[in-house]
Amino acid sequence: MSSQTGETRIKTNFLENQAKEVSDKKMSKGPIIAFGVIFLAGVSFGGFKVAEFLMNYETIAMMKNIELILDSPTTKDGQATVDIVVRNNNPFPVKGFEVSYTIDGATGSTVAKGVAKIPTVVPAADERKFATVPLGTISGAPGKMHVDLTAAVIAEKSKLPGDIQARITDALFLKEQDSVAAFEQISKELPASPVVLTGLGLAYEECGMKDKAKESYGKAIAAAELESAKVGADAASAATTNTGVTGSSTPGTGSNAGSNAGTNTGTNTGTNNSTVENAHYHLGVLLLDSDKKKAKAEFEAAAQLDSSDPAVQAELEKLK
């Protein structure tokens, strides 16, 4: 029903059919067959074609592990919007999402189509909700919406071993307790990995194991700080060796660390900024009930690492 502001909820059948539609998976038996065909063709045309294919294959595999969930589709003054949850089931952060959509009317004719773009980073093994994503002008009464993820970019490649990356992705598709068990095993093998520790925290949080989740997020942040300090110290030492200059300041600490090595948490290390940012964010969420001041500090730390994260900005807005 229309209001005085011209806002209209998109029809019920649209909600029923599409409010929780998940984008099609990009990989099935087809890409496996294509791999053999294209690989043989690549051998014929040279190494460049092989490398080009492998890069495309990496992108396809990444997109396979991304889900889109639609919610609250609305029209106002002839303009359509929808909330989109992007669920990233990859062991690395992803950004630059392009969502191709077609909205059909009640008679089956197309009333709108286009590409919605979401540039923001979604952290590894987590999701983010993007509210009121614009879909353009609707030329008639909407009925059903079809969506497909047509593009996405790996924000920063994971430096974890390939088998660990695969196991993390597998763990994300397991049931809650099984996911916890899988992450616990991985964390035993890589106890100082911020990525693994954050993933373990997410698994604990999903199961309602809040204390263990807090502990895991705290360990992830501490591991990232230690890793960053080590890289900073190594960089400072290398700079001193190259220039032949010695100083009294301890490498990797104080102002020298910041100017010579960029030792902010998660910077210039094997750890993604988004991983550490996400650990701060989720730790803040878990602290909200017991200590809003500490929670706000965690959100502010997250915002320093990624000021564009909508989840972090939403929590900071609530605490104003």
Stockholm file with secondary structure:
# STOCKHOLM 1.0

chainA/1-320         MSSQTGETRIKTNFLENQAKEVSDKKMSKGPIIAFGVIFLAGVSFGGFKVAEFLMNYETIAMMKNIELILDSPTTKDGQATVDIVVRNNNPFPVKGFEVSYTIDGATGSTVAKGVAKIPTVVPAADERKFATVPLGTISGAPGKMHVDLTAAVIAEKSKLPGDIQARITDALFLKEQDSVAAFEQISKELPASPVVLTGLGLAYEECGMKDKAKESYGKAIAAAELESAKVGADAASAATTNTGVTGSSTPGTGSNAGSNAGTNTGTNTGTNNSTVENAHYHLGVLLLDSDKKKAKAEFEAAAQLDSSDPAVQAELEKLK
#=GR chainA/1-320 SS CCCTTCEEECCHHHHHHHTTCBCCCSCSHHHHHHHHHHHHHHHHHCHHHHHHHHHHHHHHHHHHTEEEEEEEEEEETTEEEEEEEEEECSSSCEEEEEEEEEEEETTSCEEEEEEEEECSCBCTTEEEEEEEEEEEECCSCEEEEEEEEEEEEESSCCCSCHHHHHHHHHHHTSCHHHHHHHHHHHHHHSTTCHHHHHHHHHHHHHTTCHHHHHHHHHHHHHHHHHHHHHHHHHHHHHHHHHHTCCCSSCTTSHHHIIIIICCSTTTTSSSCHHHHHHHHHHHHHHHTTTCHHHHHHHHHHHHHHCTTCHHHHHHHHHTC
#=GC SS_cons         CCCTTCEEECCHHHHHHHTTCBCCCSCSHHHHHHHHHHHHHHHHHCHHHHHHHHHHHHHHHHHHTEEEEEEEEEEETTEEEEEEEEEECSSSCEEEEEEEEEEEETTSCEEEEEEEEECSCBCTTEEEEEEEEEEEECCSCEEEEEEEEEEEEESSCCCSCHHHHHHHHHHHTSCHHHHHHHHHHHHHHSTTCHHHHHHHHHHHHHTTCHHHHHHHHHHHHHHHHHHHHHHHHHHHHHHHHHHTCCCSSCTTSHHHIIIIICCSTTTTSSSCHHHHHHHHHHHHHHHTTTCHHHHHHHHHHHHHHCTTCHHHHHHHHHTC
//
